[in-house]
Amino acid sequence: TWTYGTPDVRGSGPGLLNYPDDAPLLADGTFITADIRNCRILIVDPNTNKVVTQWGQPGKCRHNPPHELAWPNGVTPMANGDLLVSEISGSWISRIRRKAIG
């Protein structure tokens, strides 16, 4: 069993989420989630329980991917490693190329 986040505690600090949506497993063994109200996408390593990648920033909720995201509602991994990210505000769907941004 693995858990990231603290049940019934919302936040943006280490180990905290604010309305996460889905958590698909990526090919490298990490998990990815859209942390909606923190306006970010997180990739978490379940072996260390640490965030290894973050796109977007809490409190900066506007469409400027991958640096800022407008309430990302979902993230879908693609076969080539890229990600499709949907954002609630503005009704955006963006393709983020992981290889290009690390």
GUBATOR-978108 format. One record per residue: x, y, z of N, C-alpha, C, O in turn; residue number from 1. Coordinates in steps of 0.02 Angstrom, whole numbers, plus 32768, in hexadecimal, padded with zeros to 4 digits. Layout:
! residues N
+------+------+------+------+------+------+------+------+------+------+------+------+-----+
:  npx :  npy :  npz : capx : capy : capz :  cpx :  cpy :  cpz :  opx :  opy :  opz :   k :
+------+------+------+------+------+------+------+------+------+------+------+------+-----+
:    X :    Y :    Z :    X :    Y :    Z :    X :    Y :    Z :    X :    Y :    Z : NUM :
...
+------+------+------+------+------+------+------+------+------+------+------+------+-----+
This chain:
! residues 102
+------+------+------+------+------+------+------+------+------+------+------+------+-----+
:  npx :  npy :  npz : capx : capy : capz :  cpx :  cpy :  cpz :  opx :  opy :  opz :   k :
+------+------+------+------+------+------+------+------+------+------+------+------+-----+
: 802A : 7FC5 : 8000 : 8000 : 8000 : 8000 : 802C : 803E : 8000 : 805E : 8041 : 8023 :   1 :
: 8018 : 806E : 7FD8 : 803D : 80AC : 7FD3 : 800C : 80E6 : 7FD4 : 7FD7 : 80E3 : 7FB5 :   2 :
: 801E : 811C : 7FF8 : 7FF3 : 8157 : 7FFB : 801F : 8195 : 7FF7 : 8054 : 8198 : 8016 :   3 :
: 8008 : 81C6 : 7FD0 : 8028 : 8208 : 7FD0 : 7FF2 : 823A : 7FE2 : 7FBC : 8238 : 7FC5 :   4 :
: 8000 : 8265 : 800F : 7FCF : 8294 : 8028 : 7FBA : 8280 : 806F : 7FC8 : 8249 : 8085 :   5 :
: 7F99 : 82AD : 8090 : 7F80 : 82A1 : 80D4 : 7F34 : 82A4 : 80D2 : 7F18 : 82D8 : 80C1 :   6 :
: 7F12 : 826C : 80E3 : 7EC9 : 826C : 80E0 : 7EAA : 82A6 : 8107 : 7EBD : 82B4 : 813F :   7 :
: 7E7A : 82C7 : 80E8 : 7E53 : 82FE : 8105 : 7E7D : 833C : 8117 : 7E67 : 8366 : 813E :   8 :
: 7EB9 : 8341 : 80FA : 7EE2 : 837D : 8104 : 7EF5 : 8398 : 80BF : 7F17 : 8376 : 8099 :   9 :
: 7EDF : 83D5 : 80B1 : 7EEF : 83F5 : 8071 : 7F2A : 8424 : 807A : 7F30 : 8444 : 80AE :  10 :
: 7F54 : 8426 : 8047 : 7F8D : 8454 : 804A : 7FB8 : 844E : 800D : 7FA9 : 8428 : 7FE0 :  11 :
: 7FEE : 8475 : 800C : 801B : 8474 : 7FD3 : 8063 : 8464 : 7FE6 : 808F : 8461 : 7FBB :  12 :
: 806E : 8458 : 8026 : 80B1 : 8448 : 803D : 80C3 : 8400 : 802F : 809C : 83DB : 8012 :  13 :
: 80FF : 83EB : 8044 : 8114 : 83A6 : 8039 : 80E1 : 8374 : 8055 : 80CC : 837A : 808F :  14 :
: 80CE : 8345 : 802C : 80A0 : 8311 : 8041 : 8057 : 8326 : 8042 : 802D : 8300 : 805A :  15 :
: 8047 : 8361 : 8029 : 8002 : 8379 : 802A : 7FE8 : 8387 : 7FE4 : 800D : 839A : 7FB7 :  16 :
: 7FA7 : 837C : 7FDB : 7F84 : 8388 : 7F9C : 7F45 : 83AF : 7FAA : 7F2E : 83B2 : 7FE3 :  17 :
: 7F28 : 83CC : 7F75 : 7EE8 : 83EF : 7F7B : 7EBE : 83DE : 7F3E : 7EC3 : 83FF : 7F0A :  18 :
: 7E96 : 83AA : 7F44 : 7E6C : 838F : 7F0F : 7E94 : 836D : 7ED7 : 7E92 : 8384 : 7E9E :  19 :
: 7EB8 : 8338 : 7EE8 : 7EDB : 8312 : 7EB4 : 7EA8 : 82ED : 7E88 : 7E74 : 82D8 : 7EA0 :  20 :
: 7EB8 : 82E6 : 7E48 : 7E8C : 82C4 : 7E1A : 7EB3 : 8290 : 7DF3 : 7EDE : 82A0 : 7DCA :  21 :
: 7EA3 : 8252 : 7E00 : 7EC2 : 8218 : 7DDF : 7F0C : 8212 : 7DF2 : 7F2B : 8241 : 7E0A :  22 :
: 7F27 : 81D6 : 7DE7 : 7F6D : 81CB : 7DF6 : 7F87 : 818F : 7DCD : 7F93 : 8159 : 7DE8 :  23 :
: 7F8E : 8199 : 7D8B : 7FA6 : 8162 : 7D62 : 7FF0 : 8153 : 7D6F : 8017 : 8180 : 7D7E :  24 :
: 8001 : 8113 : 7D68 : 8045 : 80FC : 7D6E : 8069 : 810A : 7D2C : 804F : 80FB : 7CF7 :  25 :
: 80A4 : 8127 : 7D30 : 80CC : 8134 : 7CF5 : 80FD : 80FA : 7CE9 : 8109 : 80D2 : 7D16 :  26 :
: 8118 : 80F5 : 7CAE : 8144 : 80BE : 7C9A : 8181 : 80B7 : 7CC8 : 819B : 8080 : 7CD0 :  27 :
: 8198 : 80EF : 7CE5 : 81D4 : 80EC : 7D10 : 81C4 : 80DA : 7D58 : 81F1 : 80DA : 7D83 :  28 :
: 8184 : 80CA : 7D67 : 8171 : 80B6 : 7DAB : 815A : 80EE : 7DD7 : 8147 : 80E2 : 7E11 :  29 :
: 815A : 812C : 7DBE : 8140 : 8164 : 7DE5 : 80F6 : 816D : 7DD6 : 80DB : 8150 : 7DA7 :  30 :
: 80D5 : 8195 : 7DFE : 808E : 81A6 : 7DF5 : 8088 : 81EF : 7DE5 : 80B1 : 8218 : 7DFA :  31 :
: 8055 : 8200 : 7DBE : 8048 : 8246 : 7DAC : 8001 : 8258 : 7DC1 : 7FD3 : 822F : 7DBA :  32 :
: 7FF7 : 8295 : 7DD9 : 7FB4 : 82AB : 7DEC : 7FAC : 82F5 : 7DDE : 7FDB : 831C : 7DE2 :  33 :
: 7F6F : 8308 : 7DCF : 7F5C : 834E : 7DCA : 7F45 : 8364 : 7E0F : 7F13 : 834A : 7E29 :  34 :
: 7F68 : 8392 : 7E2D : 7F57 : 83AE : 7E6F : 7F30 : 83EE : 7E62 : 7F4C : 8425 : 7E61 :  35 :
: 7EEF : 83E7 : 7E57 : 7EC5 : 841B : 7E38 : 7ECB : 845E : 7E5B : 7EDE : 8490 : 7E3C :  36 :
: 7EBA : 8462 : 7E9B : 7EB6 : 84A3 : 7EBD : 7EFA : 84C0 : 7ECE : 7EFF : 84F9 : 7EE3 :  37 :
: 7F2F : 8498 : 7EC5 : 7F73 : 84B4 : 7ECB : 7F8F : 84C6 : 7E87 : 7FC9 : 84DC : 7E82 :  38 :
: 7F67 : 84BD : 7E52 : 7F7A : 84D2 : 7E0E : 7FBC : 84B4 : 7DF8 : 7FE7 : 84D7 : 7DDD :  39 :
: 7FC4 : 8474 : 7E04 : 8002 : 8453 : 7DF2 : 7FF7 : 840A : 7DDF : 7FC5 : 83EC : 7DF0 :  40 :
: 8028 : 83F0 : 7DBC : 802D : 83A9 : 7DAC : 806A : 8390 : 7DD1 : 809F : 83AF : 7DD0 :  41 :
: 8062 : 8357 : 7DF3 : 809A : 833B : 7E19 : 80AA : 82F5 : 7E00 : 807D : 82CE : 7DEF :  42 :
: 80EA : 82E5 : 7DFD : 8101 : 82A1 : 7DF3 : 8123 : 828C : 7E34 : 8151 : 82AC : 7E4B :  43 :
: 8109 : 8256 : 7E51 : 8120 : 823F : 7E93 : 8140 : 81FA : 7E8D : 8126 : 81CE : 7E6C :  44 :
: 817A : 81F2 : 7EAD : 819C : 81B2 : 7EB0 : 8181 : 818C : 7EED : 818D : 81A2 : 7F26 :  45 :
: 815F : 8154 : 7EE3 : 8143 : 8130 : 7F1D : 8178 : 8110 : 7F49 : 816A : 80FF : 7F82 :  46 :
: 81B5 : 8107 : 7F2F : 81EB : 80E9 : 7F57 : 8205 : 8119 : 7F8C : 821A : 8105 : 7FC2 :  47 :
: 8205 : 815A : 7F7C : 821E : 818C : 7FAB : 81E7 : 81B9 : 7FC7 : 81F1 : 81DE : 7FF7 :  48 :
: 81AB : 81B5 : 7FA7 : 8172 : 81DF : 7FB9 : 8183 : 822A : 7FB0 : 816B : 8255 : 7FD5 :  49 :
: 81AD : 8238 : 7F7E : 81C2 : 827C : 7F70 : 81A9 : 8291 : 7F2A : 81A3 : 8267 : 7EFD :  50 :
: 819B : 82D1 : 7F23 : 818A : 82ED : 7EE2 : 81CB : 82F3 : 7EBA : 81FB : 8312 : 7ED0 :  51 :
: 81CC : 82D3 : 7E7F : 8208 : 82D6 : 7E55 : 8201 : 8309 : 7E1D : 8233 : 8320 : 7E02 :  52 :
: 81C3 : 831C : 7E0C : 81B6 : 834F : 7DDA : 8177 : 8374 : 7DEC : 8146 : 8356 : 7E03 :  53 :
: 8177 : 83B5 : 7DE3 : 813C : 83DF : 7DEE : 8136 : 8411 : 7DB5 : 8166 : 8434 : 7DA5 :  54 :
: 80FA : 8414 : 7D97 : 80EA : 8449 : 7D67 : 80B2 : 8471 : 7D84 : 8083 : 8455 : 7D9F :  55 :
: 80B6 : 84B2 : 7D7F : 8085 : 84DF : 7D9E : 809A : 84EF : 7DE5 : 80C6 : 84D0 : 7E02 :  56 :
: 8077 : 8522 : 7E01 : 8089 : 8539 : 7E44 : 804A : 854B : 7E6A : 801E : 856C : 7E4F :  57 :
: 8045 : 8537 : 7EAA : 800C : 854D : 7ED2 : 8007 : 8599 : 7ED3 : 803A : 85BC : 7EDB :  58 :
: 7FCB : 85B2 : 7ECB : 7FBF : 85FA : 7ECC : 7FCA : 861E : 7E8A : 7FBA : 8659 : 7E83 :  59 :
: 7FE6 : 85FB : 7E59 : 7FF0 : 8618 : 7E16 : 7FC7 : 85EF : 7DE4 : 7FE1 : 85C5 : 7DC0 :  60 :
: 7F87 : 85FD : 7DE4 : 7F57 : 85D5 : 7DBE : 7F43 : 85F9 : 7D7E : 7F0F : 8619 : 7D7A :  61 :
: 7F6E : 85F1 : 7D4C : 7F5F : 860D : 7D0A : 7F7F : 85E0 : 7CD5 : 7FAD : 85B9 : 7CE4 :  62 :
: 7F67 : 85E6 : 7C98 : 7F7E : 85BC : 7C62 : 7FC1 : 85D5 : 7C46 : 7FC3 : 8607 : 7C21 :  63 :
: 7FF6 : 85B3 : 7C59 : 8039 : 85C0 : 7C3F : 8062 : 8580 : 7C49 : 8096 : 8580 : 7C6A :  64 :
: 804B : 8549 : 7C2A : 806B : 8508 : 7C36 : 80B2 : 8506 : 7C1A : 80BF : 8524 : 7BE6 :  65 :
: 80DF : 84E3 : 7C3A : 80D5 : 84BB : 7C76 : 80E3 : 84E0 : 7CB6 : 80E0 : 84C3 : 7CED :  66 :
: 80F3 : 8521 : 7CB1 : 8107 : 8548 : 7CEC : 80CD : 8559 : 7D1A : 80D4 : 8559 : 7D57 :  67 :
: 8093 : 8568 : 7CFC : 8056 : 8577 : 7D23 : 801C : 8554 : 7D01 : 8018 : 8551 : 7CC4 :  68 :
: 7FEE : 853B : 7D2A : 7FB4 : 8516 : 7D11 : 7F75 : 8532 : 7D31 : 7F75 : 8545 : 7D6B :  69 :
: 7F40 : 8535 : 7D0A : 7F00 : 8551 : 7D21 : 7ED2 : 851A : 7D39 : 7EA7 : 8503 : 7D13 :  70 :
: 7EDA : 8504 : 7D76 : 7EB3 : 84CF : 7D95 : 7EB2 : 8490 : 7D69 : 7E7E : 847F : 7D4C :  71 :
: 7EEC : 846E : 7D65 : 7EEF : 8432 : 7D3C : 7EC1 : 83FC : 7D58 : 7EC4 : 83EB : 7D94 :  72 :
: 7E97 : 83E2 : 7D2D : 7E64 : 83B1 : 7D43 : 7E79 : 836A : 7D34 : 7E5F : 833B : 7D53 :  73 :
: 7EA6 : 8360 : 7D06 : 7EBA : 831D : 7CF5 : 7EFB : 831E : 7CCF : 7F0D : 834F : 7CAE :  74 :
: 7F1E : 82E6 : 7CD4 : 7F5C : 82DE : 7CAF : 7F5D : 8296 : 7C95 : 7F55 : 8266 : 7CBB :  75 :
: 7F68 : 8290 : 7C53 : 7F68 : 824F : 7C33 : 7FAB : 8243 : 7C12 : 7FC0 : 8268 : 7BE6 :  76 :
: 7FCE : 820D : 7C28 : 800E : 81FC : 7C08 : 8002 : 81E1 : 7BC1 : 7FD2 : 81BC : 7BB5 :  77 :
: 802D : 81F4 : 7B93 : 802B : 81DB : 7B4E : 8062 : 81A6 : 7B45 : 8091 : 81A3 : 7B6D :  78 :
: 805C : 817E : 7B12 : 808B : 8147 : 7B06 : 80D3 : 815E : 7B00 : 8101 : 8139 : 7B13 :  79 :
: 80DF : 819A : 7AE5 : 8123 : 81B3 : 7ADC : 813F : 81D6 : 7B19 : 8177 : 81F0 : 7B17 :  80 :
: 8119 : 81D9 : 7B50 : 8130 : 81F9 : 7B8E : 8115 : 823F : 7B98 : 811A : 825A : 7BCF :  81 :
: 80FA : 825D : 7B63 : 80DB : 829F : 7B69 : 809C : 829A : 7B94 : 8084 : 8263 : 7BA1 :  82 :
: 8081 : 82D3 : 7BA8 : 8046 : 82D5 : 7BD3 : 8012 : 8303 : 7BB4 : 8022 : 8337 : 7B99 :  83 :
: 7FD2 : 82EF : 7BB9 : 7F9B : 831B : 7BA9 : 7F7E : 8335 : 7BEA : 7F6B : 830D : 7C15 :  84 :
: 7F7B : 8377 : 7BF1 : 7F63 : 8396 : 7C2E : 7F25 : 83BF : 7C1E : 7F27 : 83EA : 7BF2 :  85 :
: 7EEF : 83B2 : 7C42 : 7EB3 : 83DB : 7C3A : 7EB0 : 840D : 7C73 : 7EBF : 83FC : 7CAD :  86 :
: 7E9B : 844B : 7C63 : 7E96 : 8480 : 7C95 : 7E4E : 8499 : 7C96 : 7E30 : 84A6 : 7C61 :  87 :
: 7E32 : 849F : 7CD2 : 7DED : 84B4 : 7CD9 : 7DE3 : 84FB : 7CC2 : 7DB6 : 8508 : 7C99 :  88 :
: 7E0B : 8529 : 7CDA : 7E04 : 8570 : 7CC9 : 7E1C : 857A : 7C82 : 7E56 : 856C : 7C72 :  89 :
: 7DF1 : 8593 : 7C57 : 7E03 : 859F : 7C11 : 7DF6 : 8564 : 7BE4 : 7DFC : 856A : 7BA7 :  90 :
: 7DE5 : 852A : 7C01 : 7DD5 : 84EE : 7BDB : 7E0E : 84DA : 7BAC : 7E03 : 84CE : 7B71 :  91 :
: 7E4B : 84D6 : 7BC7 : 7E86 : 84C4 : 7BA0 : 7E95 : 847A : 7BA4 : 7E87 : 845A : 7BD6 :  92 :
: 7EB2 : 845F : 7B6E : 7ED5 : 841F : 7B6F : 7F19 : 842D : 7B50 : 7F1E : 8446 : 7B18 :  93 :
: 7F4E : 841D : 7B75 : 7F92 : 842A : 7B5E : 7FBA : 83EA : 7B5D : 7FB1 : 83BE : 7B87 :  94 :
: 7FE7 : 83E5 : 7B2D : 8016 : 83AD : 7B2A : 8058 : 83C7 : 7B45 : 8074 : 83F8 : 7B2D :  95 :
: 8071 : 83A5 : 7B78 : 80B1 : 83B7 : 7B96 : 80E3 : 8380 : 7B85 : 80D7 : 8345 : 7B92 :  96 :
: 811A : 8394 : 7B66 : 814D : 8364 : 7B53 : 817F : 835E : 7B8D : 81A6 : 838B : 7B9A :  97 :
: 817D : 8325 : 7BAE : 81A9 : 831B : 7BE8 : 81F2 : 8320 : 7BD7 : 8219 : 833B : 7BFD :  98 :
: 8205 : 8305 : 7B9D : 824C : 8305 : 7B8A : 8267 : 834C : 7B80 : 82A2 : 8359 : 7B8D :  99 :
: 823D : 8379 : 7B6A : 8253 : 83BD : 7B5C : 825C : 83E6 : 7B9C : 8283 : 8417 : 7B9B : 100 :
: 823A : 83D4 : 7BD2 : 823E : 83FD : 7C0E : 825C : 83D8 : 7C49 : 8263 : 83F5 : 7C7F : 101 :
: 826F : 8399 : 7C41 : 828F : 8374 : 7C76 : 8260 : 8355 : 7CA1 : 8273 : 8333 : 7CD1 : 102 :
+------+------+------+------+------+------+------+------+------+------+------+------+-----+
